[in-house]
Amino acid sequence: MKIKLYYGSGAASLCVHWMLIEMGIDFEAVKIDLSNNEQKGEAYLKINPQGKVPALELDGNVYTESVALVMLLSEHSERLKPAVGTDEHARWTELLIYFANSLLPAFREWFYAPVESGGNKEKETFLKDLVRPRIEAVYDRIEALLADGRTHLLGNQLRSVDFVGTMLMRWSRNMPKPATQWPNINKYVHRMRSMPSFIEVYKREEIKVKLLIKLKMITHLFHFKMEIKKYDK
């Protein structure tokens, strides 16, 4: 199976990119520069006329929509998809569709509020205030879901829906109340972010590179001070 992913750094393609890495299969990743509107360029529009990421090419056929791509890739991983006909599979389908119908459109409204407001700050605030309760209502539901101590969204085993859920929780990081302010979600997110495949997708998409460099500098400085203290003794 020949796989090619067209992605934008930190965009809705993140869950697909992350899942491909976790699956451990060979694939080609092509970065689309969203900051320069490359997704609207003639070359990419020939691949995906919608002008959005992600787009996934499987054996010459192109498919789109992040949640749909996660479901499609799940067909090739028994580990990440519950067995068909089980209650867990029904819950898996339910939660993926729920994310697609709730958080994805809500976040679009949140992120595009500055554009829709035409630069009017009062209108932007008004638009964000309208959508914020819808986003937080989803987090309330996920918080309750995790209240039984489960390690993942469907139980105690990693499933493909976890990639989508974690990505959508990440998007709230600059909101007045990010997802990590819900205690159960906070533990869940930190657990997911500690996965080697998550660290790898951040590296490949060059997300928060400046922060990582800063942390390395702080760590180096800390060790330097420790050495001075040892020498002084």
C-alpha positions, 0 to 999 in steps of 0.5 A, spaced: 500 500 500 502 506 497 501 512 502 502 519 501 499 524 506 499 532 505 499 536 511 499 542 515 503 543 521 499 543 527 493 543 523 487 538 522 492 533 519 496 532 525 491 526 528 492 523 521 500 524 521 500 522 528 496 515 527 501 513 521 507 514 525 504 510 531 502 505 526 509 504 524 508 503 516 511 506 511 508 513 508 510 519 504 509 526 508 508 532 504 508 539 508 503 544 505 505 551 507 499 554 510 502 560 512 503 562 505 496 559 503 499 553 499 493 549 500 490 554 495 495 554 490 494 551 483 498 545 484 495 543 491 488 544 488 489 539 483 490 534 489 484 537 493 479 542 490 477 544 497 483 547 498 484 544 505 489 539 509 489 533 510 489 529 504 491 522 503 493 518 497 492 511 498 494 507 492 493 513 487 486 515 490 485 521 494 481 522 500 480 528 505 476 529 511 481 528 518 476 524 521 474 520 515 481 519 514 482 516 521 477 511 520 479 509 513 486 508 516 483 504 522 481 499 517 488 497 517 490 496 524 486 491 528 490 494 534 487 501 534 480 499 531 475 495 536 472 489 533 466 490 529 460 488 532 462 490 539 459 495 544 466 498 543 466 499 536 459 502 536 462 507 542 468 508 537 464 510 531 459 514 536 465 518 539 468 520 532 462 522 529 461 526 535 468 530 535 466 531 527 460 534 528 461 538 535 468 540 536 471 541 529 466 546 526 466 549 533 473 550 533 473 553 526 468 558 528 473 560 534 479 560 529 476 564 524 472 569 528 478 575 527 476 574 520 469 574 520 469 580 525 472 584 519 477 586 524 472 589 529 475 586 536 468 587 539 465 583 534 470 578 535 469 577 542 462 576 541 463 571 536 468 567 540 463 568 546 457 564 542 462 558 540 466 557 547 460 554 551 459 549 545 467 547 546 467 547 553 460 542 553 464 537 549 470 537 554 465 536 560 462 530 557 469 527 556 471 529 563 465 525 565 467 519 560 474 519 563 471 519 571 471 512 571 479 512 571 480 509 564 486 511 561 483 512 554 477 515 551 474 508 550 477 504 556 484 502 557 487 501 550 489 506 545 484 507 539 484 511 533 479 516 536 484 518 541 489 521 536 483 525 534 481 527 541 488 529 543 488 534 537 482 537 539 484 538 546 490 541 544 487 546 540 484 549 546 491 551 549 490 559 548 483 559 550 481 562 556 479 555 559 484 550 556 482 543 556 487 541 561 483 545 566 479 539 567 482 534 571 481 528 568 482 531 561 489 534 564 491 527 566 489 524 559 492 529 555 499 528 559 499 521 558 497 521 550 503 527 549 508 522 553 507 517 547 513 516 543 509 517 536 506 524 539 513 526 540 515 524 533 510 528 530 511 534 533 519 533 531 517 532 524 512 538 523 517 542 527 511 544 532 514 549 538 521 548 536 523 555 539 520 552 546 524 546 545 530 550 544 529 554 550 527 548 555 534 545 553 537 552 554 534 552 561 536 545 562 543 547 560 544 553 565 541 549 571 546 543 570 551 549 569 549 552 576 549 545 579 556 544 577 558 551 580 555 549 586 559 543 587 566 546 585 564 552 590 564 546 596 
